[in-house]
Amino acid sequence: MAIPASFDGRLKLPLVAAPMFLVSGPELVIETCKAGVVGTFPALNQRSSEGFEQWLEQINTALAEADNPAPYGVNLIVHNTNPRVQADLELCVKHKVPLVITSLGAVKEVVDAVHSYGGLVFHDVTNIRHAKKAAEAGVDGLIAVCAGAGGHAGTLSPFALVSEIRQFFNGTVLLAGCMSSGQDVATARMLGADLAYMGTRFINTRESHAVDGYKQMIIDSAANDIVYTPKISGIPANFLKPSLAEAGLDTETGDKKKVDLGDELTAPKEGASAWKSIWSAGQGVGSIQDAPPVADLIATMRDEYREAANRFADQNAPFIDG
């Protein structure tokens, strides 16, 4: 296991709350970190680098006043369609963001820039080819985004992806996909991950930027209400079927009529209202029934985690000790 030294003594649960497009903001990050879980947000949730820096200042100020909070992180889209990547990276360096999560490109220069001030870089991967490229770029952690995860997800089983990553990577391994409870976090650890990586469950918190209709749709949905399609953003991702229907899209394929979705890889265009009503979620929605304050959610998950770990130990004692 390889939980980063900079996380030692600061986590109350081995968990990262994933950065979610148009959902994660400073309020969610601050309260998540104060509760002992790594909070993160996408830089592009702010429409400008100036706004992004304001969020960094807000988060740094709030966490400086908190009692031993967990570290926070920022997601950077490292892709040539993102014109802000260099400016936003420079702001991460300026404000010494503890964790940078890179997506759609593992670039050594980005990793080196974050390492220059002692920061960490985790990278999203859905297959072994991308995992090996990220490892070669020097990232500190690999996020195994497995089948059923919300947003841009892969198709591999966590048993396969985590095991194969462990064969060549000695850094931090995180597991993403269908997790909603403390028992799920414990299961991720039992599968060999160092940290769980959970997104959809944090959509349904009081501090998230998700509108009430989005949260209610998650409560009303189950796994078979998730559609996996590349037709929305050009990259395979999981979406809530009812939101596709309300947008007039095919609920099985995501095929669309003339709908201006904007460009998710850069920043949402003015008037690109479709992204506000075509909603992403993972297959774990069936276990989500409420939208509590994030502190209450994490407290509940800590209890679930301890219960699951103790139950596992008790049930397996004859096999371990006998």
N, C-alpha and C positions, 0 to 999 in steps of 0.2 A: 504494500500500500504506500502511496506517496502523496499525502496531503501536504501542500506547500508549508514551509516553515513560517511564512508570514501570516498563515491562518491559525497557527497554534494558539490555543487558549482564547480564541475569538469566535469560535463557532459553537452554537448550542445544538446544532443539527448538521450532519454532513450533506449540505444542500446548497445549491445555487438556484436562485429564482431567475429564470431565463429572461433575456431582453425581448420584449414583444412589440412589434410594429404598431404604433398608434395607441398602445395600451400602457406601457411602462413609462413612468415619469418620476420626478424627484420625490414626490410624496410616498410612492410605493417603495422606492429604493431606500429612503431614509428609515421608514418604519420596519422594513425587512431587515436592514442591517442592525438596527437597534434591538431587534428580537433575536439576533444571533444567527441569521442566515445571510449569505452573500446576495445583495440586491444589485440588479443591473438594468441598463436601459440602452436602446439604440441611439447613437448620436443623431441619426436622421429623424428622430421623433421631434426634434427642433428644426424649424425651417431654415435656420441660418447658423453659421458657426458662431456668430455673436450670441444668439440665443442659447446655443449649446454651452458656451462658456458660462453664461449666467446660471444654467442648471448645475454645472460643476461647482461653481462658487457656492450656490445654495446648499448642495449636498455636503461639500467639505465643511462649511460653517456649522451645519446641523450636527454632523457626526463628530466634529471636534468637541462639541458640548455634551456628547453622549458618553455613557459609561461603558467603555470597552466594546464598541460596536464591531460587527463583522465588517470585513473589507467590502468595497463596492466595485462595480465594473462597468465598462462601456463597450458596446458592440460597434465595431467599425466594419462597414462593407468595403472590403479591399478588392475593388473591381474597377476596370477602366471606365465604366459608365457612371461612377460616382465622382463628380468633380470636386467634392469637398474632402476627400480622404486625406490629402496632405495637410490641409488647414486644420482639420479635426485631430489628426495625429499630433500635430504640433501643440495643440491645446492640451491633449492628454499628457504630453511630456511636460509642458509648463506647469500643470496642476498636479503632476505626479499621480495620475490615476492608478490605483493599486493593481487593477486587472483590466486588460483589454482582450475582448473576445472578437476574433477575426472571422469573417465569413466570406465565401466566394473568392478566395485567394489567400494562400499562405506565402507571404513575402518576407524574405530575410531582413530586408531593410526596415520593415515595420517592427519585426521582432527585436532587432538591434536597438531601435529607437526607444522602445519600451524598456528594454533591459538596461539602457544607459542610466536610468534613475532608480533601478531596482524593482520595476514593475514586472508583472507576469503576463504571459500571453497564452490564452486557450484558443483552440481553433475547432470550429464545427466540421465534422466529417460524416459522410454517409457510407463510405466504402473504404477498402484498404488502400487503393491507389492514392486517394486524397490524403489518407492518414499518413502514408509513408512520405509524401511530399511535404506535409506539414512538419513531420518529425525532422526531415532534412533541413527545414528552414529554422529549426531550433526552438520551436514552441515548447512551453512548459507543460501544457496539458492538451489532451485530445477529447473532444466531446463527441461521443458515439451517438449520433442521432438515428435512432432505430425506427422500425416499422411502427406506425401509429402515432408518432409524435406530431404535435401541432406545428403549423407552418411548414417550412421546407424540410421534409423528412425523407429518410431513406426507406428501404424495403427489407433490410436484413434483420434477422432475429438478434436480440441482445446477446444470446448465448454464443452466436457465431462472431459478431463484430467485436465484442469486448475480449473474447478469448484470443482472436487473431491479433488484435492491437497489442495485447500483453506479450506476444511472442517477439516483438521488436522494439517496444517502447517502454521505457522505465519511468516516464514522467507521470503526472496526474491523469487518471482516466475518469471521465465523467460519463454517466449514462442518461440518455434522454429517451422518453417514449412512454406515454400512457400512465405516468405516475401521478397520483393525486393524494396520497396519504403517507403517514409516517411508516406504515407497514411496507409501502412501496419503496421508500427510501432504504429501509433495512434490507429489503430484497435486492436492491441494486448493489448494496455492499456485499451481500452473500454471493452475488454473481461475479464479483471481482472488481467492481468499480470503487474508486476512492470517494467519489461524491456523486450524488444524484443531481439531475438538472431538470427542473420542473417549470413548465410555463403555464399551461391552460388553467391549472388550479389557482394561479395568482391573478388570472383575469377576473375571477369571481372573488375579489376582495374590495372592501370599501374604498381603498386608496387608489385603485387602478383607474386609468382614464377611460375604460370601456363604458359605453352607455348602458343604461338599464336594460334596454332591449337585447343587447348582446349577452349580458349576464343571465337574463331570463331564458334566452334560447339555449344556453349551455345547460341550465337546470332542467329544461324540458327535453334535452336530447340524450341519445344513447349512442353506442359505438357505431350502429348501422346508419346513423345520421351524419357520418363523416364521409366526405368524398375526396379521394386522392386524385389530383389532376394537375397537369402542367399548363392547362389552357388559360388560367387566370393571369399568372405572372411570367410564364415561360419556363418555370422550374417546377418540378413536381412538388405539390404541397397539399396539405389536408385542410379542408374547409367544411363549415357547417352547411349541410344540405338545405335546410330551410332558408338560409340567407341567399343561396344561389337561386332558389325558386323565387324569392321576393325580388331579385334583380332581373328576373326573366331569363335565367340561364338554364341549360339542361342540367338537371339534378344528378345525372349519372356520370356525365363527362365533363361538365363545366363549359361546354361549347357556348359561345356568346354571340349575341347580335352586335350591333355597333354600340359598344359601351366604352367610354373613355375612362380607363382605369388609372391613368397617370403612369409613372414609372417607379415601381417599388424599389428599384436598385439605386435610385438617386434620392429624390424627395418627392412627396406627393405634390402634384400640381395644384394650383389654385382651381377650385371647382371640381376636383377629382373626387366627387362625393361617393363614387362606387366603392372606394376602399373603406369608407365609413360604414358600409352596409353589407359588404361581402366579407364575412367573418371567418377567421381561421380558428381551429381548435384541434385537439388531439383526441384519440379514441377513448381516452379515460373520462370523457364527459359524463358517462353514465353513473359515476360515483360522486358527482358534484351536485349538491342539493341546496347550497346556500351561498351567501357572499358576505362573510364576516370581516371585521377589521383584521388586518394582516397579523397583528400581534396575537390575536385569539387563534387564528388559524395555525400559526407556528407552535403555540402552546399545545394545541390539540395534537398536532403531528408529533411533537416531542413525546407526549404520552403514548401515542400509537407506536412510535419507534421503540421505546423501551419495552412495551408490552410484547411486540413482535420478537424482539431480540431475546427476551426472557423465555417466551414460549418456545422459540426455536431451540434454545439451549436445553430446556426441560425435556422436550419431546425427543431430542437426539442424544440425550445422556447415555441411554443403553448402548447406542451404536458407537459413541465416542469413547466411553469408559469401559465398555464390556470387551 
